[in-house]
Amino acid sequence: MVAALGVVFGDIGTSPLYAFKETLNPEHGVPFTAASVLGLLSLIFWGLMVVVTLKYVVFVLRADHDGEGGILALQALARHAAGSPDRRGRTHPALVTATIGLGLLGAAMFYGDSLITPAISVLSAVEGLEVQAPALQRWVIPLTLVILVALFMVQRRGTGAVGKVFGPVMLLWFGALGVSGVLQVIEEPAVLEALDPRHAVRFLAQHRAQSLGVLGAVFLAFTGGEALYADMGHFGARPIRLAWLLIALPALVLNYFGQGALVLADPQAVDNPFFRLFPSWALLPMVGLAAMATVIASQAVISGAFSLTAQAMRLGYLPRMRVVQTSGESIGQVYVPVINWLLMVGVLLLVLGFRSSSALSAAYGIAVSITMVTTTLLAGLVAWRLWHWNRVAVLLGVIVFVGVDLAFVVANTLKVAEGGWLTLAVAVVAMVLFSTWAKGVRLTRAELVAELIPLPDFVASLALEMPFRARGTAVFLTADAMSVPHALLHNLHHNQVLHEQVFVMQMLACETPRAAARERIEAQELGHGIWAVKVRYGFMEPPNVPEFVRMLAYQKGLAVESMSTSYFISRASLGRRRLPALNSMRQALFSWLQRNAGRASDYFHLPENRLVEMGQRL
């Protein structure tokens, strides 16, 4: 639970640094009155209860896909639910297509959030120096950049290791939030009236013209809610629920109410009500603690981006990239170097471009709010079609949650021109990459199928003219286990040899986090020592081919020596002829992605000293 506290709750746990301050921003046009403060606090409190506690902690965390969470894991569950026949035996292909689109949209939006969160969180913490000494303002940007670079440099050590270090820090942080808040509430207990939801309703009714702008700022208090589900695979649902209900939620509520009590007693504190909660002697230590906490906030979305990328690769939406497994105990703890460095460059550019947390808040929220809508719709589909909950209850719940989510989406659209376009642009790029790669792979595989020779026919032809049989085992990776691999034909043609034992191996990525043990390996001997093998692996499992070969040898009682086993792969590249259903720009993008994709040998963990790679031009 402490480790989960150090990774999962960093984002939402540091929202008090800037969320309440932004709701009081005079640009919204809301007059500063006691009724306004109580209304804003009531909106924040009931938002935490409905959006985060009820929707995510109680409802969405139930939708674990073999222990894994995140929008793509939810999409896989929803696709299964959408593809299953209804009570009348009918299937709904349009529902499956819509499910795929919703999942990819939510995933694309999460990448936009992954850029904004580290920038706004660390910058808002370092800005606390200005409260202590305004002369230190010129050091805010350089210090923010140094902290962010250090954060991305330590990612290769792994989420689990980072969480164990950050957990106690976040425990201290939430303790400081709660204590500072409760002391101020004791001084001004009238602020507790905001627990009454009528204050929120009255505020929205009285400030209809300004309510959308205010809701966009209120939403900043909930922006870490999606990370609770995205990082579930790292720690499990139970530790996340306990950490939220016992530690994070009480501390956040007390701190927001403490800030409200402070500005009611001293309206001059609206410039930075969070840091004004602390006496001058505690200000610098709190700036340091806030900086550490915001680094942890960044960790929540960074680790979520790693998990999302690994899932997208194994589901066929992104090209191969190097994925480093950082834990021998938790398979969901991964590090993706390419994503890490791309995020670092993007985050540093954001800090240099916007230069303040207030400016960045304009770009924050739109991506997260859209992701929350997709999560609600997919989770509702799972509850109805997979869990078989009462359809009326599910429909009512989805209507309520989608209504709340859409209100925040509409509110955040006001920020698009001021910076929200940036996260939308990142999401559009991600969607184009997802769709182009998936479609290009599907089309190239169709081209390959047209050229394939059935493997049983090839084995039968060996009886007429048997080539020289080399000692050892050859493993040929292919897209179809019942067809002759291109690399096998080239090896036979140029070297005129065939190994004594041949495994034609097809790797199948499942839409489940882990493949069932009894369904993992399916092997058929075709004669002359040639085997057609299908291997299934989940989207949270590393596709380690040598390990699968050892498992196959053990199951079938075959003699396979690792040092006398060779691995053959073919690398296809596109010719000049245009693929059907891909315009010239998307084909150029697909060709570029294909050329720069990670090596198959790295992705499938093939030993370099026993690897043979053949080229193939389509």
Order of alpha helices (4+ residues) and beta strands (2+ residues): alpha-alpha-alpha-alpha-alpha-alpha-alpha-alpha-alpha-alpha-alpha-alpha-alpha-alpha-alpha-alpha-alpha-beta-beta-alpha-alpha-alpha-alpha-alpha-alpha-beta-alpha-beta-beta-beta-alpha-beta-alpha-alpha-beta
